[in-house]
């Protein structure tokens, strides 16, 4: 009897000992058979997660299973997986997807257990927050592997348990300016184009507990602190007030290692290491006092030249860091031109 392509992939997967080749086989299995033979693929992945010889990939396959499964499937497997130290991290998501609220007691117990690794406890809290829409993860990194032990809001989790596990309200999107939907001026049109670009990125990956890639209305306190420090060009000041970047990162070959565009909440702090040394609390010699860093690409600064403000705008200069001395070059004739460039960057 001829061996089917699925059976052949099954055999190759279990026989492979090279990690990179295993990854190729796994991707092929899911890509070619994930839709047409979904349950059979899940059987193969679960069998490898239980007994496969590449331990690292056993854990990764659990995550692949979570993406491929439907709610209420594989309850027995995931009830077992969360008891296995090497599988528990991703197994938590599978258990919640397969058992829903019936899994809450088990996942809360994992969060509370001192015997569990920190990252597993953090993952339990994060996953409970996502599923229940409770704010246990407010302001924390999207990746619970980066959480510190003091970040675990265990008292809040226990209070929620005592209340009978009520659903929360989730997180509202950040407040944005109405002109993004009806842009008229060159600044507004450039900001609206950038917002469209960022919205596409948010569809790929967004966690409203710690939102990223938004243009938001700045706080009055942040603007007051900025106004106390500098007299900014009108166009850039209006941009910060109406479209303050919130963790905006532009992934583009145009900028070395991508571009971080600063918002009002971080603008003053982002001068550290360029104009100001926060450790010695001293102005850094050699930095042009009229330059304000508004973005960086791999630590290469992009600066507004406050000494050349004209018609409410100012040119942008940039330089490579680590060269021993700053050698600035004119990058854009105005902030609005720079914003247009960022919005078009691909």
C-alpha positions as a Markdown table, in Angstrom:
| # | Residue | x | y | z |
|---|---|---|---|---|
| 1 | Unk | 0.0 | 0.0 | 0.0 |
| 2 | Unk | 1.3 | 3.4 | -1.0 |
| 3 | Unk | 2.2 | 5.8 | 1.8 |
| 4 | Unk | 0.1 | 9.0 | 1.7 |
| 5 | Unk | 1.9 | 12.4 | 1.7 |
| 6 | Unk | 0.5 | 13.1 | 5.2 |
| 7 | Unk | 1.8 | 9.8 | 6.5 |
| 8 | Unk | 5.2 | 10.4 | 4.9 |
| 9 | Unk | 5.4 | 13.8 | 6.6 |
| 10 | Unk | 4.4 | 12.2 | 9.9 |
| 11 | Unk | 7.3 | 9.7 | 9.6 |
| 12 | Unk | 9.8 | 12.3 | 8.6 |
| 13 | Unk | 8.9 | 14.6 | 11.4 |
| 14 | Unk | 9.4 | 11.9 | 14.0 |
| 15 | Unk | 12.7 | 10.8 | 12.5 |
| 16 | Unk | 14.3 | 14.2 | 12.0 |
| 17 | Unk | 17.0 | 15.2 | 14.4 |
| 18 | Unk | 18.1 | 18.5 | 12.9 |
| 19 | Unk | 16.1 | 21.4 | 14.3 |
| 20 | Unk | 16.1 | 23.6 | 11.2 |
| 21 | Unk | 15.0 | 20.7 | 9.0 |
| 22 | Unk | 12.3 | 19.8 | 11.5 |
| 23 | Unk | 11.0 | 23.4 | 11.3 |
| 24 | Unk | 10.7 | 23.1 | 7.6 |
| 25 | Unk | 8.8 | 19.8 | 7.9 |
| 26 | Unk | 6.5 | 21.2 | 10.5 |
| 27 | Unk | 5.6 | 24.3 | 8.4 |
| 28 | Unk | 5.0 | 22.1 | 5.4 |
| 29 | Unk | 2.7 | 19.8 | 7.4 |
| 30 | Unk | 0.6 | 22.7 | 8.7 |
| 31 | Unk | 0.6 | 24.6 | 5.4 |
| 32 | Unk | -0.4 | 21.7 | 3.1 |
| 33 | Unk | -2.6 | 19.7 | 5.5 |
| 34 | Unk | -3.7 | 22.1 | 8.2 |
| 35 | Unk | -7.1 | 22.9 | 6.5 |
| 36 | Unk | -7.9 | 19.7 | 4.6 |
| 37 | Unk | -6.7 | 17.3 | 7.4 |
| 38 | Unk | -6.8 | 19.5 | 10.4 |
| 39 | Unk | -7.7 | 16.8 | 13.0 |
| 40 | Unk | -5.1 | 14.4 | 11.6 |
| 41 | Unk | -2.5 | 17.2 | 11.8 |
| 42 | Unk | -3.5 | 17.9 | 15.4 |
| 43 | Unk | -3.1 | 14.2 | 16.2 |
| 44 | Unk | 0.4 | 14.2 | 14.7 |
| 45 | Unk | 1.4 | 17.4 | 16.6 |
| 46 | Unk | 0.0 | 16.2 | 19.9 |
| 47 | Unk | 1.8 | 12.8 | 19.5 |
| 48 | Unk | 5.1 | 14.6 | 18.9 |
| 49 | Unk | 4.4 | 17.0 | 21.8 |
| 50 | Unk | 4.1 | 13.9 | 24.1 |
| 51 | Unk | 7.0 | 11.8 | 22.8 |
| 52 | Unk | 9.0 | 13.7 | 20.2 |
| 53 | Unk | 12.8 | 13.6 | 20.5 |
| 54 | Unk | 13.4 | 17.4 | 20.0 |
| 55 | Unk | 12.4 | 18.8 | 23.4 |
| 56 | Unk | 12.4 | 22.5 | 22.2 |
| 57 | Unk | 10.1 | 21.7 | 19.4 |
| 58 | Unk | 7.7 | 19.8 | 21.6 |
| 59 | Unk | 6.9 | 23.1 | 23.4 |
| 60 | Unk | 6.7 | 25.0 | 20.2 |
| 61 | Unk | 4.3 | 22.5 | 18.7 |
| 62 | Unk | 1.9 | 23.1 | 21.5 |
| 63 | Unk | 1.6 | 26.7 | 20.4 |
| 64 | Unk | 1.0 | 25.6 | 16.8 |
| 65 | Unk | -1.8 | 23.3 | 18.1 |
| 66 | Unk | -3.5 | 26.3 | 19.9 |
| 67 | Unk | -3.6 | 28.2 | 16.6 |
| 68 | Unk | -5.0 | 25.2 | 14.7 |
| 69 | Unk | -7.5 | 23.8 | 17.1 |
| 70 | Unk | -11.2 | 24.8 | 17.6 |
| 71 | Unk | -12.7 | 25.7 | 21.0 |
| 72 | Unk | -13.5 | 22.6 | 23.2 |
| 73 | Unk | -11.1 | 20.3 | 21.3 |
| 74 | Unk | -8.2 | 18.4 | 22.9 |
| 75 | Unk | -9.3 | 18.9 | 26.5 |
| 76 | Unk | -7.6 | 15.8 | 27.7 |
| 77 | Unk | -4.3 | 16.7 | 26.0 |
| 78 | Unk | -4.2 | 20.3 | 27.3 |
| 79 | Unk | -5.2 | 19.2 | 30.8 |
| 80 | Unk | -2.1 | 16.9 | 30.7 |
| 81 | Unk | 0.1 | 19.5 | 29.0 |
| 82 | Unk | -0.2 | 22.1 | 31.8 |
| 83 | Unk | 1.2 | 19.5 | 34.2 |
| 84 | Unk | 4.4 | 19.2 | 32.2 |
| 85 | Unk | 7.1 | 21.8 | 32.9 |
| 86 | Unk | 8.3 | 22.0 | 29.4 |
| 87 | Unk | 4.8 | 22.3 | 27.9 |
| 88 | Unk | 2.9 | 24.3 | 30.5 |
| 89 | Unk | 3.7 | 27.8 | 29.0 |
| 90 | Unk | 1.8 | 27.3 | 25.8 |
| 91 | Unk | -0.4 | 24.6 | 27.3 |
| 92 | Unk | -2.2 | 27.3 | 29.3 |
| 93 | Unk | -3.6 | 28.9 | 26.2 |
| 94 | Unk | -4.7 | 25.6 | 24.9 |
| 95 | Unk | -6.5 | 24.7 | 28.1 |
| 96 | Unk | -8.3 | 28.0 | 28.2 |
| 97 | Unk | -9.4 | 27.5 | 24.5 |
| 98 | Unk | -10.5 | 23.9 | 25.0 |
| 99 | Unk | -12.3 | 24.3 | 28.3 |
| 100 | Unk | -13.2 | 28.0 | 28.6 |
| 101 | Unk | -14.2 | 29.2 | 32.0 |
| 102 | Unk | -14.0 | 25.6 | 33.3 |
| 103 | Unk | -10.2 | 26.0 | 33.1 |
| 104 | Unk | -10.0 | 29.1 | 35.3 |
| 105 | Unk | -9.5 | 27.2 | 38.6 |
| 106 | Unk | -6.5 | 25.3 | 37.1 |
| 107 | Unk | -4.9 | 28.3 | 35.5 |
| 108 | Unk | -5.3 | 30.4 | 38.7 |
| 109 | Unk | -3.6 | 27.6 | 40.6 |
| 110 | Unk | -0.7 | 27.7 | 38.2 |
| 111 | Unk | -0.4 | 31.5 | 38.7 |
| 112 | Unk | -0.4 | 31.1 | 42.5 |
| 113 | Unk | 2.0 | 28.1 | 42.6 |
| 114 | Unk | 5.5 | 29.0 | 44.0 |
| 115 | Unk | 6.8 | 25.8 | 42.4 |
| 116 | Unk | 6.1 | 27.0 | 38.9 |
| 117 | Unk | 8.7 | 29.0 | 36.9 |
| 118 | Unk | 8.1 | 32.7 | 36.9 |
| 119 | Unk | 7.4 | 32.8 | 33.2 |
| 120 | Unk | 4.6 | 30.1 | 33.5 |
| 121 | Unk | 3.0 | 32.0 | 36.4 |
| 122 | Unk | 3.2 | 35.3 | 34.4 |
| 123 | Unk | 1.7 | 33.5 | 31.3 |
| 124 | Unk | -1.2 | 32.2 | 33.4 |
| 125 | Unk | -2.0 | 35.8 | 34.6 |
| 126 | Unk | -1.6 | 37.2 | 31.1 |
| 127 | Unk | -3.8 | 34.5 | 29.5 |
| 128 | Unk | -6.5 | 34.9 | 32.1 |
| 129 | Unk | -6.5 | 38.7 | 31.5 |
| 130 | Unk | -6.9 | 38.2 | 27.8 |
| 131 | Unk | -9.7 | 35.6 | 28.0 |
| 132 | Unk | -11.6 | 37.3 | 30.8 |
| 133 | Unk | -11.0 | 40.9 | 29.7 |
| 134 | Unk | -9.8 | 41.7 | 33.2 |
| 135 | Unk | -7.0 | 44.3 | 33.6 |
| 136 | Unk | -4.4 | 42.0 | 35.2 |
| 137 | Unk | -2.0 | 42.9 | 32.4 |
| 138 | Unk | -2.6 | 46.7 | 32.2 |
| 139 | Unk | 0.6 | 48.6 | 31.3 |
| 140 | Unk | 2.8 | 45.4 | 31.2 |
| 141 | Unk | 4.8 | 44.0 | 28.3 |
| 142 | Unk | 2.8 | 42.0 | 25.8 |
| 143 | Unk | 5.3 | 39.2 | 26.4 |
| 144 | Unk | 4.8 | 37.8 | 30.0 |
| 145 | Unk | 8.2 | 36.3 | 29.8 |
| 146 | Unk | 9.5 | 39.9 | 30.4 |
| 147 | Unk | 7.4 | 40.4 | 33.5 |
| 148 | Unk | 9.1 | 40.7 | 36.9 |
| 149 | Unk | 7.7 | 38.8 | 40.0 |
| 150 | Unk | 6.3 | 42.0 | 41.4 |
| 151 | Unk | 4.3 | 42.5 | 38.2 |
| 152 | Unk | 2.1 | 39.5 | 39.0 |
| 153 | Unk | -1.2 | 41.0 | 40.3 |
| 154 | Unk | -2.0 | 37.9 | 42.3 |
| 155 | Unk | -4.2 | 39.7 | 44.8 |
| 156 | Unk | -6.3 | 41.0 | 42.0 |
| 157 | Unk | -6.6 | 37.5 | 40.5 |
| 158 | Unk | -7.7 | 36.0 | 43.8 |
| 159 | Unk | -10.2 | 38.7 | 44.3 |
| 160 | Unk | -11.6 | 38.0 | 40.8 |
| 161 | Unk | -11.8 | 34.3 | 41.7 |
| 162 | Unk | -13.7 | 35.0 | 44.9 |
| 163 | Unk | -16.1 | 37.1 | 43.0 |
| 164 | Unk | -17.0 | 34.2 | 40.7 |
| 165 | Unk | -14.8 | 35.0 | 37.7 |
| 166 | Unk | -16.8 | 37.9 | 36.2 |
| 167 | Unk | -16.0 | 39.1 | 32.7 |
| 168 | Unk | -14.2 | 42.5 | 32.6 |
| 169 | Unk | -14.7 | 45.4 | 30.3 |
| 170 | Unk | -11.4 | 45.0 | 28.5 |
| 171 | Unk | -9.4 | 48.0 | 27.3 |
| 172 | Unk | -10.7 | 50.9 | 25.3 |
| 173 | Unk | -8.6 | 52.0 | 22.3 |
| 174 | Unk | -6.5 | 55.2 | 22.9 |
| 175 | Unk | -8.2 | 58.5 | 22.1 |
| 176 | Unk | -7.4 | 59.8 | 18.7 |
| 177 | Unk | -8.0 | 63.2 | 17.0 |
| 178 | Unk | -11.0 | 63.6 | 14.7 |
| 179 | Unk | -8.9 | 65.2 | 12.0 |
| 180 | Unk | -7.4 | 61.8 | 11.2 |
| 181 | Unk | -10.7 | 60.9 | 9.6 |
| 182 | Unk | -11.1 | 64.2 | 7.8 |
| 183 | Unk | -7.6 | 65.6 | 7.0 |
| 184 | Unk | -7.3 | 68.9 | 5.3 |
| 185 | Unk | -3.9 | 70.5 | 5.9 |
| 186 | Unk | -0.6 | 69.0 | 4.8 |
| 187 | Unk | 0.2 | 68.1 | 8.4 |
| 188 | Unk | -3.2 | 66.4 | 8.8 |
| 189 | Unk | -2.9 | 64.5 | 5.5 |
| 190 | Unk | 0.6 | 63.2 | 6.4 |
| 191 | Unk | -0.6 | 62.2 | 9.8 |
| 192 | Unk | -3.7 | 60.5 | 8.4 |
| 193 | Unk | -1.5 | 58.6 | 5.9 |
| 194 | Unk | 0.8 | 57.4 | 8.7 |
| 195 | Unk | -2.3 | 56.4 | 10.8 |
| 196 | Unk | -3.5 | 54.2 | 7.9 |
| 197 | Unk | -0.1 | 52.6 | 7.8 |
| 198 | Unk | -0.1 | 52.0 | 11.6 |
| 199 | Unk | -3.7 | 50.7 | 11.5 |
| 200 | Unk | -2.5 | 47.9 | 9.2 |
| 201 | Unk | 0.2 | 47.0 | 11.7 |
| 202 | Unk | -2.3 | 47.0 | 14.5 |
| 203 | Unk | -4.4 | 44.4 | 12.7 |
| 204 | Unk | -1.5 | 42.1 | 12.7 |
| 205 | Unk | -0.6 | 42.4 | 16.3 |
| 206 | Unk | -2.2 | 44.6 | 19.0 |
| 207 | Unk | -2.5 | 44.3 | 22.8 |
| 208 | Unk | -4.7 | 47.1 | 24.2 |
| 209 | Unk | -3.3 | 46.4 | 27.6 |
| 210 | Unk | -0.1 | 48.0 | 26.3 |
| 211 | Unk | -1.1 | 49.6 | 23.0 |
| 212 | Unk | 1.4 | 50.3 | 20.3 |
| 213 | Unk | 1.5 | 52.0 | 16.9 |
| 214 | Unk | -1.1 | 54.6 | 17.7 |
| 215 | Unk | -1.3 | 58.4 | 17.1 |
| 216 | Unk | -3.1 | 59.7 | 20.2 |
| 217 | Unk | -4.1 | 62.9 | 21.8 |
| 218 | Unk | -1.3 | 64.0 | 24.2 |
| 219 | Unk | -1.9 | 64.8 | 27.8 |
| 220 | Unk | -1.8 | 68.5 | 28.9 |
| 221 | Unk | 0.8 | 67.6 | 31.5 |
| 222 | Unk | 3.2 | 66.2 | 28.9 |
| 223 | Unk | 2.7 | 69.2 | 26.6 |
| 224 | Unk | 3.3 | 71.6 | 29.5 |
| 225 | Unk | 6.5 | 69.9 | 30.4 |
| 226 | Unk | 7.6 | 70.1 | 26.8 |
| 227 | Unk | 6.7 | 73.8 | 26.5 |
| 228 | Unk | 8.7 | 74.6 | 29.6 |
| 229 | Unk | 11.7 | 72.9 | 28.0 |
| 230 | Unk | 11.5 | 74.2 | 24.4 |
| 231 | Unk | 9.7 | 76.5 | 22.0 |
| 232 | Unk | 8.9 | 74.0 | 19.3 |
| 233 | Unk | 7.9 | 74.8 | 15.7 |
| 234 | Unk | 4.2 | 75.1 | 15.4 |
| 235 | Unk | 3.8 | 72.2 | 13.0 |
| 236 | Unk | 5.6 | 69.7 | 15.3 |
| 237 | Unk | 4.0 | 71.1 | 18.4 |
| 238 | Unk | 0.5 | 70.6 | 16.8 |
| 239 | Unk | 1.6 | 67.1 | 15.7 |
| 240 | Unk | 2.5 | 66.1 | 19.3 |
| 241 | Unk | -0.7 | 67.6 | 20.7 |
| 242 | Unk | -3.0 | 65.8 | 18.2 |
| 243 | Unk | -1.1 | 62.8 | 16.9 |
| 244 | Unk | 1.4 | 62.0 | 19.7 |
| 245 | Unk | 3.1 | 58.7 | 18.7 |
| 246 | Unk | 2.4 | 55.9 | 21.2 |
| 247 | Unk | 5.1 | 53.2 | 20.9 |
| 248 | Unk | 5.3 | 53.8 | 17.2 |
| 249 | Unk | 7.9 | 51.7 | 15.3 |
| 250 | Unk | 8.3 | 51.8 | 11.6 |
| 251 | Unk | 9.8 | 48.6 | 10.2 |
| 252 | Unk | 11.4 | 49.8 | 7.0 |
| 253 | Unk | 14.7 | 49.2 | 5.1 |
| 254 | Unk | 14.9 | 53.0 | 4.7 |
| 255 | Unk | 15.9 | 53.3 | 8.4 |
| 256 | Unk | 18.7 | 51.3 | 10.1 |
| 257 | Unk | 17.0 | 48.8 | 12.3 |
| 258 | Unk | 13.7 | 50.5 | 11.9 |
| 259 | Unk | 12.5 | 53.9 | 13.2 |
| 260 | Unk | 11.2 | 54.8 | 16.6 |
| 261 | Unk | 9.1 | 57.9 | 16.4 |
| 262 | Unk | 8.8 | 59.6 | 19.8 |
| 263 | Unk | 5.6 | 60.8 | 21.5 |
| 264 | Unk | 4.9 | 63.6 | 23.9 |
| 265 | Unk | 5.1 | 61.3 | 26.9 |
| 266 | Unk | 8.7 | 60.3 | 26.2 |
| 267 | Unk | 10.2 | 63.2 | 24.3 |
| 268 | Unk | 12.1 | 64.7 | 27.2 |
| 269 | Unk | 13.4 | 61.4 | 28.4 |
| 270 | Unk | 14.5 | 60.4 | 24.9 |
| 271 | Unk | 17.1 | 63.2 | 24.9 |
| 272 | Unk | 19.0 | 61.2 | 27.5 |
| 273 | Unk | 22.2 | 59.8 | 26.0 |
| 274 | Unk | 22.2 | 62.5 | 23.3 |
| 275 | Unk | 21.9 | 65.9 | 24.9 |
| 276 | Unk | 21.9 | 64.9 | 28.6 |
| 277 | Unk | 23.6 | 62.3 | 30.8 |
| 278 | Unk | 21.0 | 61.2 | 33.4 |
| 279 | Unk | 23.6 | 59.3 | 35.5 |
| 280 | Unk | 25.9 | 62.3 | 35.9 |
| 281 | Unk | 23.0 | 64.7 | 35.5 |
| 282 | Unk | 25.0 | 66.8 | 33.1 |
| 283 | Unk | 24.7 | 68.3 | 29.7 |
| 284 | Unk | 26.7 | 66.2 | 27.2 |
| 285 | Unk | 29.5 | 68.3 | 25.6 |
| 286 | Unk | 29.5 | 68.3 | 21.8 |
| 287 | Unk | 25.8 | 68.0 | 21.4 |
| 288 | Unk | 24.2 | 71.0 | 19.5 |
| 289 | Unk | 22.0 | 72.7 | 22.0 |
| 290 | Unk | 19.4 | 73.6 | 19.4 |
| 291 | Unk | 18.8 | 70.0 | 18.3 |
| 292 | Unk | 15.8 | 68.1 | 19.7 |
| 293 | Unk | 15.8 | 64.3 | 19.0 |
| 294 | Unk | 12.3 | 63.3 | 17.8 |
| 295 | Unk | 13.1 | 59.8 | 16.5 |
| 296 | Unk | 15.9 | 57.3 | 16.2 |
| 297 | Unk | 16.8 | 54.4 | 13.9 |
| 298 | Unk | 19.1 | 52.0 | 15.7 |
| 299 | Unk | 20.2 | 54.9 | 18.0 |
| 300 | Unk | 21.0 | 57.1 | 15.0 |
| 301 | Unk | 19.1 | 60.3 | 16.0 |
| 302 | Unk | 16.7 | 62.4 | 13.8 |
| 303 | Unk | 16.6 | 65.9 | 15.2 |
| 304 | Unk | 14.6 | 69.1 | 14.7 |
| 305 | Unk | 16.9 | 72.1 | 14.3 |
| 306 | Unk | 15.3 | 74.8 | 16.6 |
| 307 | Unk | 17.7 | 77.4 | 15.3 |
| 308 | Unk | 16.2 | 77.3 | 11.8 |
| 309 | Unk | 12.4 | 77.6 | 12.5 |
| 310 | Unk | 10.7 | 79.2 | 9.5 |
| 311 | Unk | 7.0 | 79.3 | 8.6 |
| 312 | Unk | 6.1 | 77.2 | 11.6 |
| 313 | Unk | 8.4 | 74.3 | 10.8 |
| 314 | Unk | 12.1 | 73.3 | 11.0 |
| 315 | Unk | 14.5 | 71.0 | 9.1 |
| 316 | Unk | 15.5 | 67.5 | 10.2 |
| 317 | Unk | 19.1 | 66.5 | 10.7 |
| 318 | Unk | 20.5 | 63.0 | 11.3 |
| 319 | Unk | 23.9 | 61.4 | 12.1 |
| 320 | Unk | 25.4 | 58.0 | 12.8 |
| 321 | Unk | 26.1 | 57.2 | 16.4 |
| 322 | Unk | 29.3 | 55.7 | 17.6 |
| 323 | Unk | 31.5 | 57.6 | 15.2 |
| 324 | Unk | 33.4 | 59.5 | 17.9 |
| 325 | Unk | 31.9 | 62.8 | 17.0 |
| 326 | Unk | 28.5 | 63.8 | 15.7 |
| 327 | Unk | 28.5 | 64.6 | 11.9 |
| 328 | Unk | 25.0 | 65.8 | 11.1 |
| 329 | Unk | 23.6 | 65.9 | 7.7 |
| 330 | Unk | 20.3 | 67.5 | 6.6 |
| 331 | Unk | 17.7 | 64.8 | 6.1 |
| 332 | Unk | 14.5 | 66.7 | 5.4 |
| 333 | Unk | 13.6 | 70.3 | 4.8 |
| 334 | Unk | 10.8 | 70.2 | 7.3 |
| 335 | Unk | 9.1 | 68.1 | 9.9 |
| 336 | Unk | 6.0 | 67.7 | 7.6 |
| 337 | Unk | 8.3 | 66.4 | 4.8 |
| 338 | Unk | 9.8 | 63.9 | 7.3 |
| 339 | Unk | 6.4 | 62.8 | 8.3 |
| 340 | Unk | 5.4 | 62.2 | 4.7 |
| 341 | Unk | 8.6 | 60.2 | 4.2 |
| 342 | Unk | 7.8 | 58.0 | 7.3 |
| 343 | Unk | 4.2 | 57.5 | 6.1 |
| 344 | Unk | 5.5 | 56.3 | 2.7 |
| 345 | Unk | 8.3 | 54.1 | 4.0 |
| 346 | Unk | 8.0 | 50.5 | 3.0 |
